[in-house]
Amino acid sequence: MYVLTIDQRGSTGDIDRVPDLIAELGTLTHAPFERSVGDELQGVLEDAAEVVEIALHALRSGRWYVGIGIGTVQLMTGASPREGSGSGFVAARKAVELAKGAAGQVPLSVVSGSMGRGREVPPAAKEGSMASANAQAVLRLIGRVVQQRTEAQWRVVDRLRELQTGEGRHGSQKQVARDLGITEQSVSRAVLRSGWPEEWAARPAAAMLLDYARSQIEGDR
């Protein structure tokens, strides 16, 4: 399972943005996200692609630290994430703290939990840890692209996504140009400079690495 712990950056000098983010995430996943403590929210997911989607959405505004924990989860069906336990929750807590300390880097970390006993780290746990580190590297790279996107570029990208075009094909770009009242050339430039095709192509790689890390941790039970 995946546990996401997302904490608001600079919350002492800002308004409480947790309710708004919870509402936004409700449009991206059926998994419930709830305030865990203070200006922090938490959710438990099974699908790696949803984890990627939510993490990048949170990074978009630059207002959140994102911690992704991979591990076991004990949580009754329909229960609040606050009632959960297991190595996934421990890993998510460590991940968000590491994200807070990632000075100058994209504020996201991925940590895998382990059910290993004693001092010896099981081989599967080592593989899971390596896959988690690789997933983190890919997500930070995509996250940098997302965070550097301008508002004008986001308008184009958002409209392309609404039209369900992963790669911004020519016909879709014509529709976006009409919808936004700009030229096709402007749309093409925005797509190119936004890094949207590269982001969309890299998302499955991040999800695959998260899935692999999860498979190693589950095999370590």
Rosetta blueprint (number, residue, H / E / L):
1 M L
2 Y E
3 V E
4 L E
5 T E
6 I E
7 D E
8 Q E
9 R L
10 G L
11 S H
12 T H
13 G H
14 D L
15 I L
16 D L
17 R L
18 V H
19 P H
20 D H
21 L H
22 I H
23 A H
24 E H
25 L H
26 G L
27 T L
28 L L
29 T L
30 H L
31 A L
32 P L
33 F E
34 E E
35 R E
36 S E
37 V E
38 G L
39 D L
40 E E
41 L E
42 Q E
43 G E
44 V E
45 L E
46 E L
47 D L
48 A H
49 A H
50 E H
51 V H
52 V H
53 E H
54 I H
55 A H
56 L H
57 H H
58 A H
59 L H
60 R H
61 S L
62 G L
63 R L
64 W E
65 Y E
66 V E
67 G E
68 I E
69 G E
70 I E
71 G L
72 T L
73 V L
74 Q E
75 L L
76 M L
77 T L
78 G L
79 A L
80 S L
81 P H
82 R H
83 E H
84 G L
85 S E
86 G L
87 S H
88 G H
89 F H
90 V H
91 A H
92 A H
93 R H
94 K H
95 A H
96 V H
97 E H
98 L H
99 A H
100 K H
101 G L
102 A L
103 A L
104 G L
105 Q L
106 V L
107 P L
108 L E
109 S E
110 V E
111 V E
112 S E
113 G L
114 S L
115 M L
116 G L
117 R L
118 G L
119 R L
120 E L
121 V L
122 P L
123 P H
124 A H
125 A H
126 K H
127 E H
128 G H
129 S H
130 M H
131 A H
132 S H
133 A H
134 N H
135 A H
136 Q H
137 A H
138 V H
139 L H
140 R H
141 L H
142 I H
143 G H
144 R H
145 V H
146 V H
147 Q H
148 Q L
149 R L
150 T L
151 E H
152 A H
153 Q H
154 W H
155 R H
156 V H
157 V H
158 D H
159 R H
160 L H
161 R H
162 E H
163 L L
164 Q L
165 T L
166 G L
167 E L
168 G L
169 R L
170 H H
171 G H
172 S H
173 Q H
174 K H
175 Q H
176 V H
177 A H
178 R H
179 D H
180 L H
181 G L
182 I L
183 T L
184 E H
185 Q H
186 S H
187 V H
188 S H
189 R H
190 A H
191 V H
192 L H
193 R H
194 S H
195 G L
196 W H
197 P H
198 E H
199 E H
200 W H
201 A H
202 A H
203 R H
204 P H
205 A H
206 A H
207 A H
208 M H
209 L H
210 L H
211 D H
212 Y H
213 A H
214 R H
215 S H
216 Q H
217 I H
218 E H
219 G L
220 D L
221 R L
